[in-house]
Amino acid sequence: MRAFLIIAHKFRGEINLNDLPGSGRIDVIARCVNSSIFLSHDIRRDVLFFAYFPKINMRLKIDASKVKYLNPDERTTAALIRNAVILANPEKEIRSSPGFYVKYATLEDVLGELESLGTVYYLREDGDDIREVELASNASFILSDSVNMSDEEEKMVMRVAKSIISVGPKSLLSSHTISIVHNEMDRRGL
Ligand SMILES: C[S@@+](CC[C@H](N)C(=O)[O-])C[C@H]1O[C@@H](n2cnc3c(N)ncnc32)[C@H](O)[C@@H]1O
């Protein structure tokens, strides 16, 4: 099982399907869903994708083993995220469409969820080289979006993370970072 959590700092809860970048950079999150879940003509069924939206205290979970109606294009993904956000209920977690689960939560709650799934790694440009690091087969990876984590967020993340890992010397897009992590895990047969 592999899990990815992206902290989506800019998203405020509104999605205009004709302007995904203007919708709190939900295009970035859609691309991360794409790189977490899709293979060519197939889906990675062993993946859980999480997005945490700190501006609205909401977490989205996508269980790739259960998704339906998800296509690799950003617009379809954003439409399913939009549906989840609209249906979110302050009382309980909602399944907004097959494989899509949404609830109100704190970052600490979400980090606790990740911790319960396996070993947690924090992806950051200045971390230990992923090629030198032993990775667990049940692994959760946390990354940020175009905004760096605040000191407070980073402190919380470091409470659950085993280590900080870098995928290479350049600062990459979040979605590209996810692809490299998958590739490294695939090559190791994890
Ligand atoms: C667009 S980058 C962050 C941008 C950058 N911090 C800045 O100054 O604007 C988004 C995220 O991808 C991950 N990331 C990017 N490059 C990485 C690398 N070489 N190794 C590990 N993680 C990386 C990190 O989690 C980072 O927060």
The ligand as an SDF file (V2000), in Angstrom:
LIG
                    3D

 27 29  0  0  0  0  0  0  0  0999 V2000
    6.5940   22.9040   -6.2420 C   0  0  0  0  0  0  0  0  0  0  0  0
    7.4560   22.0860   -4.9650 S   0  0  0  0  0  0  0  0  0  0  0  0
    7.6600   23.3610   -3.7460 C   0  0  0  0  0  0  0  0  0  0  0  0
    8.1740   24.6160   -4.2910 C   0  0  0  0  0  0  0  0  0  0  0  0
    9.2970   25.2610   -3.5780 C   0  0  0  0  0  0  0  0  0  0  0  0
    9.4300   24.8710   -2.1840 N   0  0  0  0  0  0  0  0  0  0  0  0
    9.2280   26.7640   -3.6990 C   0  0  0  0  0  0  0  0  0  0  0  0
   10.1990   27.3760   -3.2800 O   0  0  0  0  0  0  0  0  0  0  0  0
    8.2690   27.3250   -4.2360 O   0  0  0  0  0  0  0  0  0  0  0  0
    6.1680   21.1540   -4.2690 C   0  0  0  0  0  0  0  0  0  0  0  0
    6.5530   20.0320   -3.3370 C   0  0  0  0  0  0  0  0  0  0  0  0
    7.0660   18.9360   -4.0560 O   0  0  0  0  0  0  0  0  0  0  0  0
    8.0030   18.2360   -3.2450 C   0  0  0  0  0  0  0  0  0  0  0  0
    9.2910   18.2550   -3.9500 N   0  0  0  0  0  0  0  0  0  0  0  0
    9.6550   19.0220   -5.0020 C   0  0  0  0  0  0  0  0  0  0  0  0
   10.9000   18.7170   -5.3870 N   0  0  0  0  0  0  0  0  0  0  0  0
   11.3290   17.7290   -4.5660 C   0  0  0  0  0  0  0  0  0  0  0  0
   12.5420   16.9920   -4.4470 C   0  0  0  0  0  0  0  0  0  0  0  0
   13.5750   17.1970   -5.2480 N   0  0  0  0  0  0  0  0  0  0  0  0
   12.6130   16.0440   -3.4760 N   0  0  0  0  0  0  0  0  0  0  0  0
   11.5800   15.8070   -2.6450 C   0  0  0  0  0  0  0  0  0  0  0  0
   10.4200   16.4800   -2.7000 N   0  0  0  0  0  0  0  0  0  0  0  0
   10.2960   17.4280   -3.6460 C   0  0  0  0  0  0  0  0  0  0  0  0
    8.0710   18.9490   -1.9080 C   0  0  0  0  0  0  0  0  0  0  0  0
    7.1770   18.3250   -1.0000 O   0  0  0  0  0  0  0  0  0  0  0  0
    7.5810   20.3430   -2.2840 C   0  0  0  0  0  0  0  0  0  0  0  0
    7.0260   21.0230   -1.1930 O   0  0  0  0  0  0  0  0  0  0  0  0
  1  2  1  0
  2  3  1  0
  2 10  1  0
  3  4  1  0
  4  5  1  0
  5  6  1  0
  5  7  1  0
  7  8  2  0
  7  9  1  0
 10 11  1  0
 11 12  1  0
 11 26  1  0
 12 13  1  0
 13 14  1  0
 13 24  1  0
 14 15  1  0
 14 23  1  0
 15 16  2  0
 16 17  1  0
 17 18  1  0
 17 23  2  0
 18 19  1  0
 18 20  2  0
 20 21  1  0
 21 22  2  0
 22 23  1  0
 24 25  1  0
 24 26  1  0
 26 27  1  0
M  CHG  2   2   1   9  -1
M  END
$$$$
